[in-house]
Amino acid sequence: MSEGKGAEQDEDVIQNKYERIKSVFKLLIEEATFLIDDKTLDKCDGKTNKEAFSLQIDGIRKALGITEMEDVDLLVEIFYKYEE
């Protein structure tokens, strides 16, 4: 029974991490559009929202030099550092 709770908690932690990452990139897409180059924006035309979001995230990661997941984690940590 305790294994089930542990798995649920792990799922919650992963979901929370995913939502934070998504929120940070949404904010950057809305407020820091200069990080997304014109070529990437052109690629977004005719794409679904999900595909365009993914392309925009890739553009931001490229602009910021983010190549590792650890860098994404650091970016998110910086945005949420003063939340509490």
C-alpha positions as CSV (number, residue, x, y, z in Angstrom):
1,M,0.0,0.0,0.0
2,S,2.8,2.5,0.8
3,E,4.4,1.8,-2.6
4,G,1.2,3.1,-4.3
5,K,1.4,6.3,-2.3
6,G,5.1,6.7,-3.2
7,A,4.3,6.2,-6.9
8,E,1.5,8.8,-6.6
9,Q,3.8,11.3,-4.9
10,D,6.4,10.7,-7.6
11,E,3.8,11.3,-10.3
12,D,2.7,14.5,-8.5
13,V,6.3,15.7,-8.3
14,I,6.9,15.0,-12.0
15,Q,3.6,16.7,-13.0
16,N,4.4,19.7,-10.8
17,K,7.9,20.0,-12.4
18,Y,6.4,19.7,-15.9
19,E,3.8,22.4,-15.2
20,R,6.5,24.7,-13.8
21,I,8.6,24.2,-16.9
22,K,5.6,24.8,-19.2
23,S,4.6,28.0,-17.2
24,V,8.1,29.4,-17.5
25,F,8.3,28.8,-21.2
26,K,4.8,30.2,-21.7
27,L,5.8,33.4,-19.9
28,L,9.0,33.7,-22.0
29,I,7.0,33.1,-25.2
30,E,4.5,35.9,-24.2
31,E,6.9,38.4,-22.7
32,A,10.3,37.8,-24.3
33,T,9.4,37.2,-28.0
34,F,12.7,38.6,-29.0
35,L,14.2,35.3,-27.9
36,I,12.5,33.5,-30.8
37,D,14.0,34.2,-34.2
38,D,11.9,35.0,-37.2
39,K,12.8,31.8,-38.9
40,T,11.3,29.8,-36.0
41,L,8.2,32.0,-36.0
42,D,7.7,31.4,-39.7
43,K,8.0,27.6,-39.1
44,C,5.1,28.0,-36.6
45,D,2.7,29.1,-39.3
46,G,0.1,26.4,-40.1
47,K,1.2,24.3,-37.1
48,T,-1.0,23.2,-34.3
49,N,-0.7,25.1,-31.0
50,K,1.2,22.2,-29.5
51,E,3.7,22.0,-32.4
52,A,4.1,25.8,-32.4
53,F,4.7,25.8,-28.7
54,S,7.4,23.1,-29.1
55,L,9.1,25.0,-31.9
56,Q,9.0,28.2,-29.8
57,I,10.5,26.4,-26.8
58,D,13.3,25.1,-29.0
59,G,13.9,28.7,-30.3
60,I,14.1,30.1,-26.8
61,R,16.4,27.2,-25.7
62,K,18.7,27.9,-28.6
63,A,18.7,31.7,-27.9
64,L,19.6,31.1,-24.3
65,G,22.2,28.4,-25.0
66,I,20.2,25.7,-23.1
67,T,21.3,22.3,-24.2
68,E,20.9,20.2,-21.0
69,M,17.8,19.4,-18.9
70,E,19.9,20.7,-15.9
71,D,19.9,24.1,-17.6
72,V,16.1,24.0,-18.0
73,D,15.8,23.1,-14.3
74,L,18.1,26.0,-13.3
75,L,16.0,28.4,-15.4
76,V,12.8,27.2,-13.8
77,E,14.4,27.4,-10.3
78,I,15.4,31.0,-10.9
79,F,11.8,31.9,-11.9
80,Y,10.3,30.2,-8.9
81,K,13.1,31.1,-6.4
82,Y,11.1,33.8,-4.6
83,E,7.7,32.2,-4.9
84,E,7.4,31.5,-1.2
